[in-house]
Amino acid sequence: MKMTGNTILITGGGSGIGRELALRFHALGNTVIVAGRRKEALERTIAGREGMHSMVGNVEDPEAIAAFANRVVAEHPALNVLINNAGVMRREDLTRTRDLRDAEETIVTNLFGPIRLTNALIDHLAARQNAVIVNVSSGLAFVPLSGTPTYNASKAAIHSYTVSLREQLRGRVEVIELAPPAVRTELTPGQSMRDEYMPLDAFIDETMALFSREPTPKEILVERVGFLRWAERDGRFDQAVEMLNAH
């Protein structure tokens, strides 16, 4: 992935990891479009920054995604990088019958959202030079946190989907997976204050350094997420599950 001269669309760009990636890529000389549901948050991200744009979009609505993609391409025909970052994480109690709306919304946002938006933009991206798709998964795709079962499953599915996407687009569009560890953001209430989580600035610093490698790794893995990513390969999956869920 080249690090400058791109036109980049980042979903979930109004806060957290998406916002910080947008600011860093913009600082490197890229045109950046941040997308999300909250116009106020998006406007704060781009405030006073020439070459940054915001677009309100809802990744939960298939028809809205198609219209959103058409608008992005019409307004930014140089678009060549898509970063599927938007996501939700909900706590769920599996020990009793429950309302499944949280599980359904998690799958729609975290899995169908990236699939649908990629589908809506793939013809355009495949025709662009230096085209890249980045899908944001999670360390929990590889070792699940029991309290967030559907989130873990959605991210495991995104990991698998990304592998298939990479193989089908080989030689046409570069496909990268970004798998964060637990990072201090507001993905869940109070998460940004948890000392045991990775500071957001440190995560972004390490992530941008990995993006800048030549060739760019197909998986962007900061050192801290390695414990989860390689647990099964290294024969310590059961230990990792126990350790993760002891906290």
C-alpha positions in Angstrom: 0.0 0.0 0.0 1.4 3.4 -0.9 1.2 5.8 2.0 0.5 9.1 0.2 -1.5 10.3 -2.8 -4.5 8.1 -2.1 -8.2 8.9 -1.7 -9.3 6.9 1.3 -12.8 6.2 2.6 -12.9 5.2 6.3 -16.1 4.0 7.9 -16.6 4.7 11.6 -14.3 7.7 11.1 -15.9 9.9 13.8 -14.2 8.4 16.8 -11.7 5.9 18.1 -9.4 3.9 15.8 -11.2 5.2 12.6 -10.8 8.8 13.6 -7.1 8.4 14.4 -6.3 6.5 11.2 -8.1 9.2 9.2 -6.0 12.0 10.8 -2.7 10.1 10.3 -3.4 9.2 6.7 -4.5 12.8 6.0 -1.2 14.1 7.6 0.7 12.0 5.1 -0.9 13.7 2.1 -3.9 11.6 1.4 -7.5 12.8 0.7 -9.6 11.2 3.4 -13.4 10.8 3.6 -14.7 9.8 7.0 -18.1 8.1 7.1 -20.5 7.3 10.0 -23.9 7.9 11.4 -23.2 10.9 13.6 -22.6 14.0 11.6 -21.4 16.0 14.6 -18.6 13.5 15.3 -17.5 13.5 11.6 -17.4 17.2 11.5 -15.2 17.4 14.5 -12.8 14.9 12.8 -12.4 17.0 9.7 -12.7 20.5 11.2 -10.2 22.9 9.7 -8.4 20.2 7.6 -8.3 20.8 3.9 -8.5 17.5 2.0 -10.7 15.8 4.6 -14.4 15.3 3.9 -17.3 13.7 5.8 -20.3 11.7 4.6 -23.1 10.5 6.7 -23.9 6.8 6.0 -25.6 3.9 7.6 -24.0 0.5 7.1 -27.0 -1.3 8.4 -29.3 -0.5 5.5 -28.6 -2.3 2.2 -30.3 0.3 0.0 -28.6 3.1 1.9 -25.2 1.5 1.3 -25.8 1.3 -2.4 -26.8 5.0 -2.5 -23.9 6.0 -0.3 -21.4 4.2 -2.5 -22.8 5.9 -5.6 -22.5 9.2 -3.9 -18.9 8.6 -2.8 -17.8 7.6 -6.3 -19.6 10.6 -7.9 -18.0 13.1 -5.5 -14.6 11.4 -5.1 -13.9 9.5 -8.4 -10.2 9.1 -7.4 -11.3 6.8 -4.5 -8.8 3.9 -4.4 -8.7 2.8 -0.7 -11.6 1.5 1.4 -11.1 0.9 5.2 -14.0 -1.0 6.6 -13.7 0.0 10.3 -17.2 0.7 11.6 -18.3 -1.8 14.3 -20.3 -2.4 17.4 -19.5 -4.5 20.5 -22.3 -5.7 22.8 -22.3 -7.8 26.0 -24.6 -10.8 25.8 -25.8 -13.4 28.4 -26.1 -16.8 26.7 -27.4 -18.6 29.8 -31.0 -17.7 29.3 -33.5 -16.9 26.6 -33.0 -13.3 25.5 -33.9 -10.7 23.0 -31.6 -11.2 20.0 -31.6 -7.7 18.7 -28.0 -7.0 20.0 -26.7 -10.1 18.2 -28.5 -9.3 15.0 -27.4 -5.7 15.0 -23.8 -6.8 15.6 -23.8 -9.2 12.7 -25.4 -6.6 10.4 -22.9 -3.9 11.3 -19.7 -5.9 11.7 -20.2 -8.5 9.0 -22.9 -7.5 6.5 -21.8 -3.8 6.5 -18.2 -4.5 5.2 -19.5 -7.1 2.8 -22.2 -4.9 1.4 -20.0 -1.8 1.1 -17.2 -3.7 -0.5 -19.6 -5.2 -3.0 -21.0 -1.8 -3.8 -17.5 -0.3 -4.5 -15.7 -3.3 -5.9 -16.2 -2.5 -9.6 -14.9 1.0 -9.0 -11.9 -0.1 -6.9 -10.9 -2.9 -9.2 -10.6 -0.4 -12.0 -8.3 1.9 -10.0 -4.5 1.7 -9.7 -3.0 1.1 -6.3 -6.4 0.0 -5.0 -6.6 -1.3 -1.4 -9.3 -2.7 0.9 -8.6 -2.9 4.6 -10.9 -4.8 6.8 -10.7 -4.3 10.6 -11.2 -7.5 12.5 -10.0 -8.0 16.1 -7.7 -10.1 18.3 -11.0 -11.6 19.5 -11.5 -13.2 16.1 -8.8 -15.7 17.2 -9.5 -16.1 20.9 -13.0 -15.3 22.0 -14.0 -13.1 25.0 -17.0 -15.0 26.4 -19.0 -11.9 27.3 -19.1 -10.7 23.7 -19.9 -13.9 21.7 -21.5 -12.4 18.6 -18.9 -9.7 18.3 -16.1 -12.4 18.4 -18.0 -14.5 15.8 -18.5 -11.5 13.5 -14.8 -10.7 13.6 -13.8 -14.3 13.0 -16.1 -14.2 10.0 -14.5 -11.0 8.7 -11.1 -12.6 9.1 -12.2 -15.6 6.9 -14.0 -13.3 4.4 -10.9 -11.2 4.1 -8.7 -14.2 3.2 -11.2 -15.2 0.5 -11.4 -11.7 -0.8 -7.6 -11.4 -0.9 -7.4 -14.6 -3.0 -10.1 -13.6 -5.5 -8.6 -10.1 -5.9 -5.0 -11.1 -6.1 -3.1 -9.0 -8.6 -6.0 -6.5 -8.9 -6.8 -5.0 -5.4 -4.5 -5.3 -2.3 -6.5 -6.7 0.6 -5.2 -6.1 4.2 -6.6 -7.2 7.6 -6.1 -4.9 10.6 -6.6 -6.9 13.8 -6.4 -4.7 16.9 -6.0 -5.9 20.5 -8.0 -4.3 23.3 -7.4 -0.5 22.7 -8.5 2.5 24.8 -11.5 3.7 22.8 -15.2 4.0 23.6 -16.1 0.9 21.6 -17.7 -0.1 24.9 -18.6 2.3 27.8 -15.6 3.1 29.9 -13.1 1.2 27.7 -11.0 4.3 27.1 -10.2 4.4 30.8 -9.0 0.8 31.3 -5.3 0.8 32.2 -4.8 -2.7 31.0 -5.8 -1.8 27.4 -3.4 -0.5 24.8 -3.3 3.4 24.6 -4.8 4.5 21.4 -1.9 6.7 20.4 0.6 3.8 20.9 -1.6 1.5 18.8 -1.9 4.0 16.0 1.9 4.7 16.0 2.7 1.0 15.7 -0.1 0.4 13.1 1.1 3.2 10.8 4.6 1.9 11.0 3.4 -1.5 9.9 1.3 0.0 7.0 4.5 1.8 5.8 6.5 -1.4 5.4 7.4 -2.6 1.9 5.6 -4.8 1.1 2.7 -4.0 3.4 1.9 -7.0 5.6 -1.3 -8.8 4.6 -2.2 -8.7 8.3 -1.4 -5.6 10.4 -0.7 -7.0 13.8 0.8 -4.8 16.6 3.0 -6.8 19.0 0.4 -6.9 21.7 -2.2 -8.7 19.6 0.2 -11.6 18.8 -0.8 -13.4 22.0 -4.3 -13.9 20.6 -3.5 -14.1 16.9 -1.0 -17.0 17.2 -2.5 -18.8 20.3 -3.8 -21.8 18.3 -0.8 -22.1 16.0 1.5 -22.1 19.1 -0.5 -24.7 20.9 -1.8 -22.5 23.7 -5.3 -21.7 22.6 -7.0 -23.2 25.7 -4.6 -21.3 27.9 -5.3 -18.1 26.1 -9.1 -18.6 26.4 -8.7 -19.1 30.2 -6.4 -16.1 30.6 -8.6 -13.8 28.5 -11.8 -14.7 30.3 -10.3 -14.6 33.8 -10.4 -10.8 33.7 
